């Protein structure tokens, strides 16, 4: 179950980047569950990671190795290697060492990533035995297979690709992501990998990624659970011959716009494929005093089980939205000035139900697959947007049966 068609766009190859996908049989025999990504020498790499204190062993290692000009990314699904202590750390190191030996690089140039069940021992032998096959499968056009190879409870692969022209040269950006549950900002289990053939210095690339992730991956929530394994990587190979930097503000703006567009499409794809999701819900809080109170209000609505179940039932129970806004912790909230809308239908104003609102209007909006909940706080000029889903019986079933 997912919202929208989910058709993959044309995925353009990124010069200087190859991807190989194979089956290691980590959780299910024959399933494509191991991906290796190869970057050309001289590529810049940036990353943002989970803020969960129990961050997985591969996340700890990837953070360290990020400073060593990485050339290989190693991703396995079916096992998160989180909550596994020092043994899990040693297992992740062994995977890096094995891949490094096979390609003739030091282990510090390998970034490991894992996703799947927490608290179970990583099947290292299965992974290292499958590495030669993953390397043999390396291909410039390996994006689509890799998008499927990083899935867990996802029902469909997620990818985005953009191109733009600059002084007669083409700049390409292509990315993939996975995630359907345990999704909540603070590097909202979610993985994303984006490659570009632009040349971007590593510090600048990190700044661009962090800002773009804050507007996209850090604005989505399925269930309010921040994973132990969330990671987002942006790699710039420099093979297009176009160098992005502060010396050319117009090019910088064009590149940043493309990065933001790719990350936003990937993050929205995660929400559309949320576990058991039947609705794609945009929550926009307008006229807030600052970003903090806008997001506080939006997330209170997005995380309300009562709101989310009403969305699933297509029930215009606007009192649940009103109650969520009221308990968001906004000090000195002027209830008479505040307004709440379902799409463009005003449901609350002057402290209560809008005089012009009818149940039929609300029902019409709630039956849609895509819904906008708009809250106007009338306190300032700041707007923030969060994207979420409904809660269905299937969400409960997926997570009740996740380990079986």
DRENVOGU-266073 format. One record per residue (C-alpha): residue number from 0; x, y, z. Coordinates in steps of 0.1 Angstrom, whole numbers, plus 2048, in hexadecimal, padded with zeros to 3 digits. Example, Ala and Ser with C-alpha at 12.3 -4.5 7.8 and 13.67 -1.06 7.14 Angstrom:
<recs>
- 0:87B:7D3:84E;
- 1:889:7F5:847;
</recs>
This chain:
<recs>
- 0:800:800:800;
- 1:80E:822:7F6;
- 2:802:844:7EA;
- 3:806:84D:7C5;
- 4:813:839:7A8;
- 5:837:836:7B3;
- 6:845:835:790;
- 7:86B:839:790;
- 8:877:856:77A;
- 9:894:852:761;
- 10:8B3:84E:776;
- 11:8D1:85F:766;
- 12:8F3:850:76B;
- 13:90B:865:780;
- 14:92E:866:771;
- 15:947:858:78A;
- 16:92E:843:79D;
- 17:925:81E:799;
- 18:90D:808:7AC;
- 19:90B:7E3:7B1;
- 20:8EF:7CF:7C1;
- 21:8EE:7AA:7CA;
- 22:8DE:791:7E2;
- 23:8EF:787:802;
- 24:8D1:775:810;
- 25:8D3:78A:830;
- 26:8AE:786:83A;
- 27:89E:774:81C;
- 28:8B0:75E:803;
- 29:8B2:76D:7E0;
- 30:8A8:790:7EB;
- 31:8BD:7AC:7DD;
- 32:8CB:7BA:7FE;
- 33:8EF:7C5:7F9;
- 34:8FA:7E4:7E6;
- 35:91D:7F2:7DF;
- 36:922:815:7D2;
- 37:943:81F:7C3;
- 38:94F:843:7C0;
- 39:96B:84F:7AA;
- 40:98B:85B:7B9;
- 41:988:87F:7C4;
- 42:963:87F:7CB;
- 43:956:894:7E8;
- 44:93E:884:801;
- 45:926:894:81A;
- 46:90F:882:833;
- 47:8F5:889:84D;
- 48:8EB:86E:866;
- 49:8D2:864:881;
- 50:8D2:876:8A3;
- 51:8C6:857:8B5;
- 52:8DE:850:8D2;
- 53:8DD:82B:8CA;
- 54:8EB:832:8A7;
- 55:8F5:812:895;
- 56:919:806:892;
- 57:91A:80E:86C;
- 58:90F:831:873;
- 59:92B:836:88C;
- 60:944:829:873;
- 61:936:83D:856;
- 62:939:85D:86A;
- 63:95E:855:870;
- 64:966:84A:84D;
- 65:955:868:83D;
- 66:974:87C:843;
- 67:98A:864:82F;
- 68:97F:86B:80C;
- 69:968:84D:809;
- 70:967:83A:7E8;
- 71:94F:81E:7F1;
- 72:92C:81C:801;
- 73:921:7FA:80E;
- 74:8FC:7F6:816;
- 75:8EA:7D7:823;
- 76:8C5:7D2:82B;
- 77:8B4:7B8:841;
- 78:8CA:7C0:860;
- 79:8D0:7E2:870;
- 80:8EE:7D8:884;
- 81:8E1:7F0:89F;
- 82:8E0:7E8:8C4;
- 83:8FB:7CE:8BF;
- 84:917:7DE:8D4;
- 85:93C:7D9:8CD;
- 86:936:7B9:8BA;
- 87:920:7CC:8A1;
- 88:93B:7E6:89D;
- 89:955:7CB:896;
- 90:93E:7BB:87D;
- 91:939:7DC:86A;
- 92:95F:7E1:86A;
- 93:964:7BF:85C;
- 94:94C:7C6:83F;
- 95:960:7E6:837;
- 96:981:7D4:839;
- 97:975:7B8:822;
- 98:968:7D0:808;
- 99:988:7E5:80B;
- 100:99E:7C7:805;
- 101:98A:7BE:7E6;
- 102:98E:7E0:7D6;
- 103:9B1:7E9:7E3;
- 104:9A7:806:7F9;
- 105:9AB:80C:81F;
- 106:98C:804:834;
- 107:988:828:83D;
- 108:97D:82F:819;
- 109:95E:819:81D;
- 110:93E:826:82D;
- 111:927:80B:83B;
- 112:901:80D:83E;
- 113:8E8:7F4:84B;
- 114:8C2:7F3:84E;
- 115:8AA:7DA:85B;
- 116:8A3:7C9:87C;
- 117:8B3:7D9:89B;
- 118:8C6:7C4:8B5;
- 119:8CF:7A6:8A0;
- 120:8F2:79B:897;
- 121:8FE:7A5:874;
- 122:903:787:85E;
- 123:926:792:854;
- 124:92F:772:841;
- 125:911:776:82A;
- 126:91B:79A:822;
- 127:940:795:81C;
- 128:939:776:807;
- 129:922:78A:7F1;
- 130:939:7A8:7EC;
- 131:94B:79B:7CD;
- 132:929:797:7BC;
- 133:91F:7BB:7C5;
- 134:940:7C8:7B7;
- 135:93C:7B4:798;
- 136:919:7C4:793;
- 137:927:7E8:795;
- 138:916:7FC:77A;
- 139:912:821:771;
- 140:8ED:819:76C;
- 141:8E9:806:78C;
- 142:8D2:81F:79E;
- 143:8B1:80D:799;
- 144:8BD:7EB:7A5;
- 145:8CE:7FD:7C3;
- 146:8AD:80F:7CB;
- 147:89D:7EC:7CF;
- 148:8BB:7DE:7E0;
- 149:8B9:7F6:7FE;
- 150:894:7F0:805;
- 151:887:7E0:826;
- 152:861:7E4:82C;
- 153:85F:7FC:80E;
- 154:845:7F0:7F5;
- 155:857:802:7D8;
- 156:879:811:7CF;
- 157:87F:836:7D2;
- 158:894:84B:7BC;
- 159:898:86E:7AD;
- 160:8AE:87D:791;
- 161:8B4:8A0:784;
- 162:8CA:8B0:769;
- 163:8D2:8D4:761;
- 164:8E8:8E6:748;
- 165:904:8FE:751;
- 166:919:90E:737;
- 167:914:8F2:71F;
- 168:91B:8D6:738;
- 169:901:8BF:748;
- 170:900:8BB:76E;
- 171:8EE:89B:77A;
- 172:8E0:892:79C;
- 173:8D1:870:7A4;
- 174:8C7:862:7C5;
- 175:8B5:845:7D6;
- 176:8A5:841:7F8;
- 177:894:827:80D;
- 178:87D:829:82B;
- 179:859:822:834;
- 180:858:81F:859;
- 181:86C:82B:878;
- 182:86D:84C:866;
- 183:870:86D:87A;
- 184:886:88B:875;
- 185:8A9:890:884;
- 186:8B5:87C:866;
- 187:896:86C:861;
- 188:896:820:85C;
- 189:8A1:83B:840;
- 190:8BF:83A:828;
- 191:8C5:851:80A;
- 192:8E2:853:7F1;
- 193:8E5:86F:7D8;
- 194:901:873:7BE;
- 195:90A:890:7A8;
- 196:925:895:78E;
- 197:92A:8B9:798;
- 198:94B:8C2:7AA;
- 199:944:8CF:7CD;
- 200:95D:8D4:7E9;
- 201:955:8BD:807;
- 202:94E:8D8:821;
- 203:936:8EA:809;
- 204:926:8C9:7FF;
- 205:91F:8C1:824;
- 206:90F:8E3:829;
- 207:8F9:8DF:80B;
- 208:8EE:8BC:815;
- 209:8E6:8C6:839;
- 210:8D1:8E3:82E;
- 211:8BE:8CF:814;
- 212:8B9:8B2:82C;
- 213:8AA:8CA:845;
- 214:88F:8D4:82C;
- 215:887:8B1:821;
- 216:891:892:834;
- 217:88F:8A5:855;
- 218:86B:8AF:84D;
- 219:85C:88D:849;
- 220:84D:876:863;
- 221:83A:855:860;
- 222:838:84A:884;
- 223:84E:861:89A;
- 224:869:848:89E;
- 225:88D:853:896;
- 226:8A1:835:889;
- 227:8C3:82A:895;
- 228:8D0:828:872;
- 229:8C4:847:85E;
- 230:8DF:853:846;
- 231:8DF:86A:827;
- 232:8FE:86C:811;
- 233:905:885:7F5;
- 234:923:87E:7DF;
- 235:931:895:7C5;
- 236:948:885:7AB;
- 237:953:8A4:798;
- 238:951:892:777;
- 239:93B:8AB:765;
- 240:955:8C6:765;
- 241:93E:8DE:776;
- 242:94B:8EB:798;
- 243:931:8F8:7B1;
- 244:93E:913:7C9;
- 245:939:935:7D8;
- 246:94A:945:7BA;
- 247:92B:93F:7A5;
- 248:90B:947:7B8;
- 249:8F4:940:79B;
- 250:903:91D:796;
- 251:902:917:7BC;
- 252:8DD:920:7BD;
- 253:8D5:909:7A0;
- 254:8E8:8EC:7B0;
- 255:8D8:8F1:7D2;
- 256:8B6:8F2:7C2;
- 257:8BD:8D1:7B1;
- 258:8CA:8C1:7D1;
- 259:8AB:8CD:7E4;
- 260:894:8C0:7C9;
- 261:8A3:89D:7C9;
- 262:8A3:89B:7EF;
- 263:87F:8A7:7F1;
- 264:873:88E:7D7;
- 265:885:872:7E9;
- 266:877:87C:80B;
- 267:854:87F:7FD;
- 268:858:85C:7EE;
- 269:85F:84F:811;
- 270:83F:85E:81E;
- 271:82A:852:801;
- 272:837:82F:808;
- 273:832:831:82E;
- 274:82A:810:83E;
- 275:805:80A:838;
- 276:800:82E:82B;
- 277:7E1:837:817;
- 278:7E5:85D:81A;
- 279:801:876:812;
- 280:7FB:892:82B;
- 281:80B:8B5:829;
- 282:809:8C9:84A;
- 283:812:8ED:845;
- 284:813:905:862;
- 285:812:92A:857;
- 286:817:94B:869;
- 287:82B:93D:885;
- 288:841:952:89B;
- 289:85F:93C:893;
- 290:868:91B:883;
- 291:869:908:8A5;
- 292:845:90F:8AD;
- 293:83A:908:889;
- 294:84B:8E6:889;
- 295:83F:8DF:8AC;
- 296:81B:8E4:8A1;
- 297:81F:8D0:881;
- 298:82F:8B2:892;
- 299:815:8B1:8AD;
- 300:7FB:8AD:892;
- 301:810:895:87E;
- 302:816:87E:89C;
- 303:7F3:87E:8AA;
- 304:7E6:85A:8A7;
- 305:7C2:868:8A8;
- 306:7C9:87F:88B;
- 307:7DB:864:877;
- 308:7C0:84A:87C;
- 309:7A5:864:873;
- 310:7B9:86A:853;
- 311:7B9:844:84B;
- 312:793:843:851;
- 313:78E:862:83B;
- 314:77C:870:859;
- 315:77B:896:85A;
- 316:77D:896:880;
- 317:78B:8B9:882;
- 318:78A:8BA:8A8;
- 319:7A8:8A3:8A9;
- 320:7BD:8BC:894;
- 321:7B1:8D8:8AA;
- 322:7BA:8C5:8CA;
- 323:7DD:8BD:8BC;
- 324:7E3:8E2:8B5;
- 325:7D7:8EB:8D8;
- 326:7F0:8D3:8E8;
- 327:80E:8DC:8D3;
- 328:81B:8F2:8EF;
- 329:819:914:8DD;
- 330:819:92F:8F8;
- 331:7FE:94A:8F8;
- 332:7ED:93C:8D9;
- 333:7D1:953:8CD;
- 334:7B5:93A:8C7;
- 335:79E:954:8B7;
- 336:7B9:95E:89D;
- 337:7C4:93A:894;
- 338:7B5:928:876;
- 339:7B7:904:86A;
- 340:7B0:8F7:847;
- 341:7AC:8D6:835;
- 342:7B9:8DF:813;
- 343:7A7:900:80D;
- 344:789:8F8:823;
- 345:78A:90C:844;
- 346:780:8F5:860;
- 347:78A:90B:87F;
- 348:789:930:885;
- 349:780:948:8A1;
- 350:787:92D:8BA;
- 351:76F:913:8AC;
- 352:760:903:88E;
- 353:75F:919:870;
- 354:73B:925:869;
- 355:73E:91D:844;
- 356:74C:8FA:84A;
- 357:737:8DB:841;
- 358:73E:8B6:847;
- 359:73B:8B0:822;
- 360:758:8C8:81B;
- 361:76E:8B6:834;
- 362:764:894:828;
- 363:76D:89D:804;
- 364:790:8A8:80E;
- 365:796:88A:825;
- 366:78E:871:80A;
- 367:7AB:87E:7F5;
- 368:7CC:86B:7F4;
- 369:7DF:88B:7F8;
- 370:7D3:8A3:814;
- 371:7DF:8C5:820;
- 372:7DA:8CF:844;
- 373:7E1:8F4:848;
- 374:7E4:906:869;
- 375:7E7:92C:86A;
- 376:7F3:936:88C;
- 377:7F1:95C:885;
- 378:810:963:89A;
- 379:82B:96C:881;
- 380:838:966:85E;
- 381:849:944:860;
- 382:83C:925:84D;
- 383:848:901:851;
- 384:83C:8E1:840;
- 385:83C:8BD:84B;
- 386:831:89E:838;
- 387:822:87F:847;
- 388:809:863:842;
- 389:7EA:854:852;
- 390:7EB:835:869;
- 391:7DA:816:85B;
- 392:7D4:7F2:868;
- 393:7EF:7E8:850;
- 394:809:7FD:862;
- 395:802:7EA:882;
- 396:804:7C8:86F;
- 397:825:7D1:85E;
- 398:836:7DB:87E;
- 399:826:7BF:893;
- 400:833:7A5:87A;
- 401:854:7B7:871;
- 402:86C:79D:880;
- 403:859:77E:874;
</recs>
